[in-house]
Amino acid sequence: MSAVAYTGETILITAEGIGTKLTSVVLSSIGKDHPLPIVRKTPPFTFSLAIPRDVTPGMYPLRAMASTESGNGLNSNVLWIDVERRDQPVSIRTGRETYTVNSNSYGPVTVYGTYEDGSTADLTGSTQTSYIPEDSSMVRIQAYGVIRPLGKPGTTYVDIRVGDKSLRVKVIVETD
C-alpha cells in the first residue's frame, strides 16, 4: 500500500483496530529525515505528520504498532509514503558524465534537480526519476540509479528523465 505526500505539507494518518479496541498506538519510521516515533495513548489515534520542505524525495516506510484492550500487540502492514515536490525542476544533472562499471563494481547514478527558487534536491530515489538504458543487454538500472553490468563489455548510454527534463550519461562496462 502506498500514498503520495508533498514536501512542506502535512498528512493525517488514523490508526483503527478492526474488530478490536486499541489502547495505544506508536507510529514509526518515515526515514532518517523525520522525527519519529510518535506515541498516542488515548483515542482517537490520529497523527499529524508534517513533511519537511527539505526532505529527500523518494519512498519512505511507515508502520503503526498498537496495543489492544486484551494486552496483545498488533503491527500494521507497511504503508509506503511517496514523498515528492509539487514543483518540477528547471534542470537536472548527475554527479558525473561517465560511469565505469564491471561485475565487481556497481555504479550509482546520483541525480540532482535545481528548482526555480534556486534550491536543489537529490532526485535519485524519486518515483518521478526514470533511468532508461540504451542497450539493456549491457546494463540494468536498479533502484536508486544503481547501474548493474550484465557481463557484456562495451559502451552504452543511460537516459535519465525527471518530468520533462532529461539527460544522458555514458556507461563503460569493463571486463574483470
C-alpha positions in Angstrom: 0.0 0.0 0.0 1.3 3.5 -0.8 0.3 7.1 -0.7 1.8 10.4 -2.1 2.7 13.2 0.2 4.3 16.5 -0.8 7.2 18.3 0.8 6.1 21.2 3.0 2.6 19.7 3.6 1.0 17.9 6.5 -0.7 14.5 6.2 -3.1 12.9 8.7 -2.9 9.3 9.5 -5.5 7.4 11.5 -5.0 4.0 13.1 -8.0 1.9 13.8 -8.4 -1.6 15.1 -10.8 -3.8 13.1 -12.8 -5.9 15.5 -10.7 -4.9 18.5 -10.3 -1.9 20.7 -6.9 -0.2 20.7 -5.4 1.2 23.8 -2.2 2.8 22.4 -0.6 3.3 19.0 3.0 4.1 18.0 3.8 5.4 14.6 7.3 4.8 13.5 9.9 5.3 10.8 9.5 7.5 7.8 13.2 7.5 7.3 16.2 9.3 8.8 14.9 12.8 7.8 11.8 12.7 10.1 11.5 12.7 13.8 9.5 9.5 14.8 8.3 7.6 16.7 5.1 9.3 17.8 3.0 7.8 20.6 -0.7 8.2 21.3 -2.1 6.6 24.4 -5.7 7.6 24.1 -8.1 7.6 21.1 -8.6 8.9 18.5 -5.3 7.6 17.1 -4.8 10.3 14.5 -1.3 11.5 13.8 -0.4 14.8 12.1 2.8 14.3 10.2 4.5 17.4 8.7 6.6 16.5 5.7 9.7 18.8 5.8 10.3 21.0 2.8 13.9 19.8 2.5 13.3 16.1 2.8 14.8 14.0 0.0 12.1 12.9 -2.4 11.5 9.1 -2.5 9.8 6.2 -0.8 9.6 6.1 3.0 8.1 3.3 5.1 5.6 4.0 7.8 4.3 1.4 10.3 1.9 1.5 13.3 2.3 -0.7 16.3 -0.6 -0.9 18.7 -1.7 -2.4 22.0 -5.1 -3.9 22.4 -7.5 -3.9 25.3 -6.6 -7.5 25.9 -2.9 -6.7 26.1 -2.0 -8.1 22.7 0.3 -6.3 20.3 -0.6 -5.6 16.7 1.6 -4.4 13.8 0.3 -2.8 10.7 1.4 -3.6 7.2 4.0 -1.1 5.9 2.5 2.0 4.3 4.9 3.4 1.8 4.8 7.2 1.6 6.0 8.5 -1.8 7.4 12.0 -0.8 7.7 14.3 -3.7 7.9 18.0 -4.5 4.9 19.6 -6.2 7.1 21.7 -8.5 9.2 20.3 -11.3 12.9 21.0 -11.6 14.1 23.6 -14.1 17.2 21.5 -14.8 18.7 18.2 -13.8 22.3 17.0 -13.5 24.2 14.0 -12.4 27.4 13.6 -10.3 29.4 12.6 -13.4 29.0 12.4 -17.1 30.7 9.0 -17.5 30.3 5.9 -15.3 32.7 2.9 -15.4 31.4 -0.4 -14.0 32.3 -4.1 -14.0 31.0 -7.2 -12.3 32.7 -6.2 -9.0 31.8 -2.5 -9.1 28.3 -1.2 -9.5 27.8 2.5 -10.2 25.2 4.5 -8.6 24.0 7.5 -10.6 23.1 10.4 -8.4 20.5 12.8 -9.9 20.1 16.4 -8.7 17.3 18.8 -9.6 17.6 22.5 -9.5 14.3 24.4 -9.0 13.0 27.8 -9.9 13.7 29.2 -6.4 17.3 28.1 -6.7 17.0 25.2 -4.3 18.4 21.7 -5.2 17.2 18.2 -4.3 18.6 14.8 -4.6 16.1 13.1 -7.0 17.9 9.7 -7.3 15.2 7.8 -5.4 12.3 9.9 -6.5 9.5 7.9 -8.2 9.5 10.7 -10.8 13.0 9.8 -11.9 13.4 7.2 -14.6 16.5 5.5 -15.9 16.4 4.0 -19.4 19.5 2.1 -20.7 20.2 2.4 -24.4 21.4 -1.2 -24.5 19.6 -3.3 -21.9 21.8 -6.3 -22.8 24.7 -4.5 -21.3 23.3 -2.9 -18.1 20.3 -2.9 -15.9 19.3 0.0 -13.7 18.3 -1.0 -10.2 16.6 1.1 -7.5 18.1 4.4 -6.7 20.0 4.6 -10.0 22.4 1.7 -9.4 24.0 0.6 -12.7 24.4 -3.2 -12.8 26.5 -4.6 -15.6 25.2 -7.8 -17.3 28.6 -9.1 -18.4 28.8 -7.7 -22.0 31.7 -5.2 -22.2 31.5 -2.0 -24.2 30.0 1.4 -24.1 26.3 2.4 -23.8 24.3 5.3 -22.5 21.5 5.8 -19.9 18.8 8.3 -20.5 17.6 9.9 -17.2 14.2 11.7 -17.1 12.5 13.8 -14.4 9.3 15.2 -15.6 10.0 16.9 -19.0 13.8 17.2 -18.2 16.2 14.6 -19.5 19.9 14.0 -19.9 22.2 11.2 -21.0 25.2 9.7 -19.2 27.8 7.4 -20.8 28.4 4.0 -19.2 31.6 2.0 -19.9 31.3 -1.7 -19.0 34.7 -3.3 -18.4 35.6 -6.9 -18.1 37.1 -8.0 -14.7 
